[in-house]
Amino acid sequence: MQNKFIKHLAFSLLAAAGTNAQAQQLPVINQYIYNPYLYNPARTGQNDYGTLNVNFKRQWTNIANSPVTGMLSAETPVKNTRLGVGGLLYSDRTHIINKIGGLATCAYHVPFSKDYKHGLSMGISLGVINQRFAFADATVSNPSDPQLAGSNATGTAFDFSSGLDYQWKNLHVGISMLQGLNNPLKYVENNDSSAIRYINTRHWLFSGSYLFNLNKDFDLQPTVLVRHIQGIPFQIEGSVLANWRKFVYLGLGYRSSNNTVATSALMSTLGVDIKEQIFFGYSFEFGIDAQMNANLGTQHEFMVRFKFGRNRGDDEKTKAMETAIADMKAQQLLTEKQLAETRTRVDSLNQQQINTTNELNTVKEQTNKNTSEISKMQADLAAQKAINQKTQEQLDRHERELEEIRKKIGEKSPEFKKMGEVDFQNGSSVLDKVNQSRLDALIPTFQKDTKVDIYVYGHASTSGDKNVNQKLSMDRAVIVRNYLVMKGIKGDRIEILPFGANSTAKGDGKDNPNDRRAEIFVK
């Protein structure tokens, strides 16, 4: 009866300790600054890569059977989605108390910007907790007492965690709830219907961090973490982590006490990232209170992280590059238009000067004014030519290549083979169903031989306004190209050749049906 009373008393004291000391329920991990997923499910899959993390912590080294914690976690983004998935297994042992748990996590990320640097993330974790009291391992006055032999107590409960994280550029602000179900662990002793309940108390964590890019070599990241558990004072933790070239990491931190005992501590950390694939981290912690630190000892924490997966940022970079190229082309067209307008104005002023030569005595003042304006425009034109010289050279080289292809096709060079053609209505660039069928017949051939270059030869009337005809031939070639691309042919294989008034069709001064077509050649 005495031993049974001792066991009940031990249960009661441990359960009471679990509601009054946060460290008795969830281990305090310093290296969440490297792996924030440990404290907030919303951080799951938030990076452009996945990680596999191993954490190990030994606390209070001067005490026999002091707490030992091990964690194995993994998290990764799901490609081409806004989801992140992860999982966590952990073991926390303090002498006769051994807790084992596992969680599966899913997070959803809502971007507010195209570069994913502004957004809101939400995550939940579901799992189980198993806690065992191994009374057989306890130190007692009579180890051979049959009442203690093989005596254990085990309890299992569901676990639930959730979190939110707001990101704006390098700022992260988050809130998470751990052990959110507030579930009790119920222990029933062997051969006894009595039970002890141990409450897995709900934990609230509030966090904030900002990464300062000091220069190309150094970054600095301050982090603040606040813990709140019902019935226990708020615990505040602050740290500053510096890194050099994302290779060597050094950090210092301070944690306040969470009860009436002076449990505040100072932390330091060192990390090394090898080729951005394997990360090694070490943290050292000691108490502020000298007497307690001497009695309990220091704390040590180790971490290894492996990165895997492909950057989803590559797609964003490609899109950004395509947008930049499109902007450059639009700017080039605008510049060419301005250049043409400037040339027209210069030609007009020159003609005006020639026409007024015979009236020089009466319009001398106006001529001088025009001359000054012409000089300014010519200077602007020269400056504009210098700016666009490189672009113009590229356009000229491309035009020469197209002209050579036009010549070979016109001369029916054996290098080019005609695959088919489509017809258009007079003055139209609309592709009707009949001509779509003609193009559909060519698709299998183009898909079979992916190395063949395709040339779309656009025609328009040789009579009428040349500029209008040139645009119409361009529109007809473009509509054919777009249709082939829509059917799965890569756009970089297709070159359009608008001919306009230079069409090889023999115009007779009237509308000729042979002019209203687009031919398809392969090289």
NUVOBA-536506 format. One line per 3 residues: number of its first residue (from 1); their letters; for each residue z, y, x of C-alpha. Coordinates in steps of 0.001 Angstrom, whole numbers, always signed. Example, Ala and Ser with C-alpha at 12.3 -4.5 7.8 and 13.67 -1.06 7.14 Angstrom:
BEGIN
1	as	+7800 -4500 +12300 ~ +7140 -1060 +13670 $
! end
This chain:
BEGIN
1	mqn	+0 +0 +0 ~ +743 +2331 +2870 ~ -2700 +1746 +4428 $
4	kfi	-4357 +2191 +1046 ~ -2551 +5482 +670 ~ -3722 +6527 +4143 $
7	khl	-7339 +5776 +3217 ~ -7070 +7787 -3 ~ -5496 +10602 +1956 $
10	afs	-8282 +10470 +4565 ~ -10912 +10592 +1801 ~ -9215 +13571 +203 $
13	lla	-8868 +15482 +3456 ~ -12507 +14840 +4442 ~ -13760 +15811 +1008 $
16	aag	-11661 +18962 +1097 ~ -12948 +19731 +4572 ~ -16475 +19363 +3294 $
19	tna	-15905 +22197 +829 ~ -14184 +24512 +3271 ~ -16107 +24170 +6534 $
22	qaq	-19862 +24545 +6546 ~ -20220 +22562 +9767 ~ -18783 +19482 +7994 $
25	qlp	-21746 +19426 +5576 ~ -24864 +20709 +7340 ~ -25213 +20978 +11118 $
28	vin	-25759 +24460 +12515 ~ -29075 +24356 +14407 ~ -29817 +27173 +16853 $
31	qyi	-33464 +26245 +17417 ~ -34612 +27130 +13920 ~ -36071 +30192 +15699 $
34	ynp	-38700 +27796 +17097 ~ -38980 +25633 +13971 ~ -38107 +27675 +10825 $
37	yly	-39115 +24721 +8630 ~ -35637 +23241 +9320 ~ -33981 +25934 +7169 $
40	npa	-36734 +27009 +4734 ~ -39221 +24634 +3007 ~ -41550 +27608 +2356 $
43	rtg	-42402 +27715 +6086 ~ -44109 +24299 +5814 ~ -47733 +24388 +7015 $
46	qnd	-47625 +28151 +7474 ~ -49262 +28077 +10921 ~ -52851 +27205 +11796 $
49	ygt	-51683 +23892 +13258 ~ -49295 +21019 +12564 ~ -46122 +20189 +14500 $
52	lnv	-43982 +17123 +15216 ~ -40437 +18114 +16235 ~ -37494 +16209 +17698 $
55	nfk	-34083 +17963 +17766 ~ -30826 +16695 +19249 ~ -27457 +18505 +19309 $
58	rqw	-24103 +17596 +20852 ~ -21124 +19741 +19768 ~ -17633 +20314 +21210 $
61	tni	-18056 +18288 +24390 ~ -14312 +18261 +25208 ~ -13509 +16193 +22112 $
64	ans	-13967 +12436 +21943 ~ -16380 +11314 +19208 ~ -17521 +14903 +18697 $
67	pvt	-20387 +15649 +16285 ~ -23857 +14425 +17291 ~ -26936 +15436 +15293 $
70	gml	-30499 +14129 +15548 ~ -33523 +15347 +13600 ~ -37174 +14279 +13344 $
73	sae	-39450 +16622 +11408 ~ -43181 +17123 +10926 ~ -45177 +19708 +9006 $
76	tpv	-48843 +20679 +8782 ~ -51270 +22709 +6646 ~ -53641 +20752 +4386 $
79	knt	-57191 +21582 +5469 ~ -59299 +23723 +3112 ~ -56334 +24266 +761 $
82	rlg	-53363 +26606 +480 ~ -50914 +23722 +716 ~ -48549 +22608 +3458 $
85	vgg	-46763 +19248 +3615 ~ -43912 +17981 +5764 ~ -40983 +15650 +6102 $
88	lly	-37533 +15562 +7698 ~ -35240 +12712 +8745 ~ -31789 +13450 +10153 $
91	sdr	-28587 +11769 +11241 ~ -25253 +13613 +11634 ~ -22330 +11619 +13003 $
94	thi	-18738 +12810 +13549 ~ -16509 +9892 +14584 ~ -16049 +7774 +11434 $
97	ink	-18309 +9992 +9259 ~ -22022 +9238 +9429 ~ -24535 +11095 +7238 $
100	igg	-28205 +10098 +7071 ~ -30792 +11929 +4985 ~ -34497 +12297 +4405 $
103	lat	-36644 +14944 +2696 ~ -40307 +15269 +1753 ~ -41615 +18829 +1483 $
106	cay	-44559 +20586 -157 ~ -45316 +24314 +140 ~ -47900 +26574 -1475 $
109	hvp	-49148 +29729 +269 ~ -50565 +32684 -1671 ~ -52503 +35020 +661 $
112	fsk	-52754 +38715 -182 ~ -55307 +39337 +2601 ~ -58309 +37480 +4041 $
115	dyk	-56680 +36971 +7457 ~ -53585 +35258 +5936 ~ -51370 +37918 +7583 $
118	hgl	-49988 +39094 +4229 ~ -48781 +36715 +1569 ~ -46035 +34788 -202 $
121	smg	-45084 +31149 +433 ~ -43084 +28825 -1831 ~ -41726 +25392 -923 $
124	isl	-39592 +22560 -2304 ~ -38052 +19475 -680 ~ -36897 +16279 -2390 $
127	gvi	-34956 +13441 -812 ~ -31732 +11456 -586 ~ -28437 +11697 +1341 $
130	nqr	-26352 +8691 +2366 ~ -22862 +9217 +3804 ~ -20649 +6450 +5156 $
133	faf	-16977 +6426 +6211 ~ -16445 +3715 +8853 ~ -12680 +3195 +8714 $
136	ada	-13016 +252 +11082 ~ -13871 +2750 +13838 ~ -10759 +4875 +13198 $
139	tvs	-7978 +5066 +15769 ~ -4822 +3616 +14163 ~ -1419 +2433 +15359 $
142	nps	-2118 -1174 +14346 ~ -5836 -2060 +14837 ~ -5224 -5643 +13699 $
145	dpq	-3999 -4622 +10247 ~ -6127 -6759 +7830 ~ -6163 -3863 +5367 $
148	lag	-8462 -1950 +7785 ~ -10723 -4735 +9019 ~ -14321 -4072 +7999 $
151	sna	-13278 -1340 +5606 ~ -16124 +1107 +4841 ~ -17096 +3452 +2035 $
154	tgt	-20621 +4602 +1275 ~ -22066 +7135 -1133 ~ -25677 +8125 -1893 $
157	afd	-27047 +11097 -3830 ~ -30348 +12869 -4432 ~ -31082 +15997 -2417 $
160	fss	-33148 +19073 -3323 ~ -34015 +22219 -1369 ~ -36296 +25163 -2101 $
163	gld	-37337 +28422 -493 ~ -39467 +31555 -534 ~ -40981 +33431 +2412 $
166	yqw	-42752 +36801 +2360 ~ -45020 +37644 +5293 ~ -46537 +41009 +6189 $
169	knl	-48279 +40963 +9559 ~ -45516 +39917 +12005 ~ -42656 +40321 +9500 $
172	hvg	-41035 +37343 +7738 ~ -38360 +37700 +5056 ~ -37086 +34517 +3430 $
175	ism	-34476 +32947 +1171 ~ -33731 +29252 +892 ~ -31348 +26974 -972 $
178	lqg	-30216 +23730 +688 ~ -28431 +20884 -1140 ~ -29408 +22711 -4308 $
181	lnn	-28313 +20003 -6760 ~ -24633 +20364 -5784 ~ -24522 +16577 -6188 $
184	plk	-21304 +14637 -5641 ~ -21145 +11525 -3451 ~ -19027 +8921 -5205 $
187	yve	-17145 +6415 -3004 ~ -15697 +3215 -4476 ~ -13484 +1088 -2267 $
190	nnd	-13892 -2692 -2091 ~ -11778 -4617 -4601 ~ -10616 -1407 -6191 $
193	ssa	-12003 +558 -9112 ~ -10686 +3883 -7789 ~ -13226 +6420 -6551 $
196	iry	-13379 +9514 -4368 ~ -15935 +12288 -4988 ~ -17401 +14336 -2124 $
199	int	-19432 +17385 -3230 ~ -22611 +18284 -1329 ~ -22091 +22018 -1667 $
202	rhw	-25065 +24302 -2277 ~ -25987 +26486 +759 ~ -27843 +29808 +544 $
205	lfs	-29653 +31185 +3591 ~ -31239 +34647 +3907 ~ -33426 +35298 +6940 $
208	gsy	-35595 +38010 +8440 ~ -37594 +38292 +11671 ~ -40243 +40522 +13223 $
211	lfn	-42462 +39807 +16235 ~ -43081 +42883 +18420 ~ -46164 +42650 +20659 $
214	lnk	-44960 +44818 +23555 ~ -48111 +44276 +25649 ~ -50576 +41528 +26495 $
217	dfd	-47881 +39589 +28412 ~ -44592 +40147 +26554 ~ -43453 +39641 +22942 $
220	lqp	-39996 +40271 +21465 ~ -38689 +38716 +18230 ~ -35334 +39705 +16694 $
223	tvl	-34047 +37382 +13942 ~ -31190 +37735 +11420 ~ -29793 +34789 +9424 $
226	vrh	-27058 +35012 +6748 ~ -25345 +31882 +5349 ~ -23454 +31837 +2079 $
229	iqg	-21446 +28956 +634 ~ -19200 +29297 -2394 ~ -15601 +29772 -1354 $
232	ipf	-16435 +30528 +2286 ~ -16989 +33996 +3847 ~ -20525 +35081 +4682 $
235	qie	-21645 +34019 +8134 ~ -24075 +36304 +9963 ~ -26185 +35260 +12912 $
238	gsv	-28407 +37509 +15032 ~ -30665 +36646 +17959 ~ -33385 +38148 +20121 $
241	lan	-36103 +35922 +21588 ~ -38489 +37171 +24296 ~ -41548 +35332 +25580 $
244	wrk	-43877 +35822 +28514 ~ -47520 +34956 +27826 ~ -46360 +32504 +25135 $
247	fvy	-45334 +30240 +27998 ~ -41679 +30948 +28858 ~ -39131 +31844 +26136 $
250	lgl	-35648 +33333 +26705 ~ -33190 +34260 +23971 ~ -29625 +35406 +23268 $
253	gyr	-27695 +35310 +20009 ~ -24353 +35790 +18277 ~ -22863 +33984 +15268 $
256	ssn	-19883 +35324 +13327 ~ -16959 +33198 +12163 ~ -17215 +31614 +8702 $
259	ntv	-13484 +31085 +8089 ~ -10064 +32312 +9149 ~ -10332 +30432 +12462 $
262	ats	-12114 +32240 +15300 ~ -15302 +30118 +15265 ~ -17688 +32874 +16292 $
265	alm	-20000 +31966 +19194 ~ -22564 +33199 +21687 ~ -25861 +31323 +22124 $
268	stl	-28564 +31311 +24769 ~ -31884 +29498 +24740 ~ -34705 +28634 +27139 $
271	gvd	-38099 +27260 +26129 ~ -41329 +26305 +27901 ~ -44671 +25840 +26129 $
274	ike	-47111 +23665 +28104 ~ -50761 +24445 +27304 ~ -49680 +25402 +23765 $
277	qif	-49413 +21680 +22938 ~ -45982 +20472 +24096 ~ -42866 +22634 +23847 $
280	fgy	-39484 +21927 +25444 ~ -36412 +23897 +24353 ~ -32742 +23958 +25341 $
283	sfe	-29874 +25943 +23800 ~ -26342 +26446 +25126 ~ -23469 +27664 +22934 $
286	fgi	-19847 +28561 +23634 ~ -17083 +30061 +21506 ~ -15879 +33652 +21708 $
289	daq	-12247 +32561 +21440 ~ -11306 +31461 +24981 ~ -8481 +29117 +23904 $
292	mna	-10562 +27390 +21248 ~ -13519 +27162 +23620 ~ -11298 +25529 +26246 $
295	nlg	-9980 +23010 +23715 ~ -13252 +22184 +21941 ~ -15778 +22630 +24743 $
298	tqh	-19375 +23864 +24699 ~ -22386 +22829 +22610 ~ -25846 +21721 +23767 $
301	efm	-29084 +21431 +21840 ~ -32467 +20010 +22913 ~ -35879 +20184 +21271 $
304	vrf	-39362 +18738 +21881 ~ -42349 +19866 +19802 ~ -45906 +18527 +19733 $
307	kfg	-48716 +20576 +18213 ~ -51702 +18942 +16557 ~ -54549 +19815 +14224 $
310	rnr	-57384 +22298 +14242 ~ -57050 +26038 +13634 ~ -58033 +26957 +10099 $
313	gdd	-58434 +30494 +11492 ~ -61818 +29420 +12953 ~ -63415 +29656 +9506 $
316	ekt	-61937 +33115 +9000 ~ -63221 +34215 +12409 ~ -66712 +32909 +11572 $
319	kam	-66699 +34802 +8272 ~ -65512 +37950 +10022 ~ -68299 +37610 +12597 $
322	eta	-70928 +37118 +9889 ~ -69616 +40206 +8087 ~ -69772 +42210 +11303 $
325	iad	-73376 +41104 +11928 ~ -74344 +42054 +8383 ~ -72736 +45482 +8860 $
328	mka	-74653 +45951 +12115 ~ -77940 +45084 +10412 ~ -77188 +47503 +7577 $
331	qql	-76353 +50223 +10099 ~ -79575 +49453 +11963 ~ -81651 +49856 +8794 $
334	lte	-79891 +53122 +8034 ~ -80536 +54366 +11563 ~ -84223 +53440 +11349 $
337	kql	-84487 +55324 +8068 ~ -82834 +58375 +9577 ~ -85113 +58105 +12611 $
340	aet	-88205 +58002 +10405 ~ -87000 +61019 +8435 ~ -86348 +62902 +11658 $
343	rtr	-89848 +62085 +12941 ~ -91333 +63289 +9683 ~ -89454 +66561 +9907 $
346	vds	-90487 +67075 +13529 ~ -94136 +66395 +12666 ~ -93902 +68837 +9776 $
349	lnq	-92465 +71564 +11968 ~ -95108 +70970 +14646 ~ -97844 +71272 +12036 $
352	qqi	-96275 +74434 +10720 ~ -96281 +75884 +14238 ~ -99984 +75068 +14656 $
355	ntt	-100898 +76615 +11289 ~ -99096 +79846 +12088 ~ -100589 +80343 +15571 $
358	nel	-103255 +82756 +14259 ~ -100571 +84855 +12636 ~ -98392 +85000 +15750 $
361	ntv	-97851 +88761 +15623 ~ -96456 +88710 +12085 ~ -94511 +85437 +12202 $
364	keq	-93261 +85518 +15798 ~ -89608 +85604 +14782 ~ -90056 +82637 +12434 $
367	tnk	-91922 +80722 +15137 ~ -89099 +81243 +17622 ~ -86617 +79990 +15045 $
370	nts	-88732 +76928 +14350 ~ -89110 +76251 +18066 ~ -85343 +76313 +18521 $
373	eis	-84877 +73930 +15602 ~ -87536 +71610 +16950 ~ -85854 +71550 +20347 $
376	kmq	-82540 +70638 +18766 ~ -84131 +67916 +16668 ~ -85999 +66557 +19665 $
379	adl	-82723 +66436 +21594 ~ -81077 +64627 +18676 ~ -84060 +62287 +18484 $
382	aaq	-83833 +61516 +22209 ~ -80127 +60806 +21895 ~ -80754 +58585 +18886 $
385	kai	-83489 +56725 +20781 ~ -81096 +56093 +23671 ~ -78471 +54693 +21308 $
388	nqk	-80948 +52344 +19606 ~ -82997 +51417 +22680 ~ -81391 +48011 +23106 $
391	tqe	-81677 +47211 +19407 ~ -85300 +48372 +19348 ~ -86136 +46156 +22320 $
394	qld	-84732 +43154 +20488 ~ -86707 +44041 +17359 ~ -89914 +44491 +19403 $
397	rhe	-89421 +41154 +21141 ~ -88831 +39413 +17827 ~ -91878 +41143 +16309 $
400	rel	-94041 +39991 +19239 ~ -92873 +36444 +18690 ~ -93686 +36687 +14981 $
403	eei	-97085 +38232 +15758 ~ -97887 +35348 +18100 ~ -96949 +32861 +15382 $
406	rkk	-99073 +34806 +12859 ~ -102007 +34631 +15244 ~ -101655 +30900 +15821 $
409	ige	-101319 +30182 +12111 ~ -104289 +32411 +11338 ~ -106370 +30608 +13959 $
412	ksp	-105224 +27285 +12509 ~ -103585 +26224 +15745 ~ -102873 +22459 +15828 $
415	efk	-99349 +23427 +16859 ~ -98655 +24367 +13226 ~ -99122 +22059 +10257 $
418	kmg	-99409 +23305 +6720 ~ -97043 +21439 +4371 ~ -97837 +23202 +1122 $
421	evd	-97910 +26503 -736 ~ -96652 +28182 -3924 ~ -98341 +30756 -6170 $
424	fqn	-97035 +33943 -7784 ~ -98081 +36152 -10643 ~ -99745 +39462 -9874 $
427	gss	-97180 +41871 -8376 ~ -94373 +39294 -8809 ~ -92062 +37401 -6457 $
430	vld	-90516 +35139 -9127 ~ -90590 +31406 -8375 ~ -91435 +29510 -11570 $
433	kvn	-90606 +25875 -12428 ~ -93998 +24521 -11302 ~ -93666 +25998 -7836 $
436	qsr	-90027 +24920 -7621 ~ -91266 +21368 -8148 ~ -93740 +21822 -5293 $
439	lda	-90925 +22861 -2986 ~ -88702 +20018 -4222 ~ -91366 +17585 -3049 $
442	lip	-91057 +18918 +516 ~ -87241 +18712 +674 ~ -87017 +14992 +1684 $
445	tfq	-89447 +15575 +4565 ~ -87440 +18537 +5878 ~ -84163 +16652 +5492 $
448	kdt	-85495 +13624 +7338 ~ -86589 +15540 +10437 ~ -83843 +18102 +11055 $
451	kvd	-85384 +19398 +14310 ~ -88599 +20708 +12721 ~ -88909 +24534 +12515 $
454	iyv	-90155 +25818 +9157 ~ -92266 +28967 +8708 ~ -92828 +30651 +5336 $
457	ygh	-96063 +32665 +5403 ~ -95897 +35366 +2663 ~ -99093 +36948 +1297 $
460	ast	-99828 +39988 -832 ~ -102936 +41907 -1822 ~ -105051 +43505 +903 $
463	sgd	-105839 +46392 -1394 ~ -103564 +49131 -2657 ~ -100496 +50657 -1000 $
466	knv	-99800 +48858 +2292 ~ -96062 +49484 +2174 ~ -95832 +48038 -1334 $
469	nqk	-97890 +45012 -313 ~ -95782 +44500 +2815 ~ -92554 +44480 +757 $
472	lsm	-94083 +42131 -1816 ~ -95114 +39641 +870 ~ -91611 +39853 +2311 $
475	dra	-90014 +39245 -1125 ~ -92222 +36204 -1711 ~ -91340 +34679 +1664 $
478	viv	-87638 +35396 +1142 ~ -87499 +33789 -2324 ~ -89040 +30591 -906 $
481	rny	-86595 +30580 +2008 ~ -83616 +31113 -308 ~ -84730 +28233 -2513 $
484	lvm	-84968 +25861 +475 ~ -81530 +26950 +1697 ~ -80106 +26382 -1806 $
487	kgi	-81503 +22822 -1631 ~ -79605 +22110 +1581 ~ -82032 +23147 +4342 $
490	kgd	-80229 +25132 +7050 ~ -81261 +28766 +7122 ~ -81541 +28940 +10907 $
493	rie	-84483 +26501 +10749 ~ -86547 +28777 +8501 ~ -88497 +31818 +9755 $
496	ilp	-90204 +34168 +7297 ~ -93584 +35758 +8146 ~ -94476 +38601 +5779 $
499	fga	-98147 +39548 +6205 ~ -98790 +42131 +3512 ~ -102071 +43954 +4083 $
502	nst	-102694 +41902 +7232 ~ -103033 +38704 +5208 ~ -105685 +36265 +6362 $
505	akg	-106941 +36086 +2791 ~ -110173 +38014 +2390 ~ -109524 +40808 -59 $
508	dgk	-112437 +42339 -1924 ~ -110782 +45575 -2967 ~ -109491 +43950 -6126 $
511	dnp	-106615 +41652 -6945 ~ -107399 +38234 -5464 ~ -105405 +35129 -6560 $
514	ndr	-105543 +33866 -2982 ~ -103403 +36849 -2014 ~ -100581 +35926 -4426 $
517	rae	-99016 +32997 -2573 ~ -96663 +31817 +121 ~ -97597 +29017 +2547 $
520	ifv	-95185 +26648 +4269 ~ -95898 +25513 +7839 ~ -93965 +23413 +10333 $
523	k	-94103 +23566 +14081 $
! end
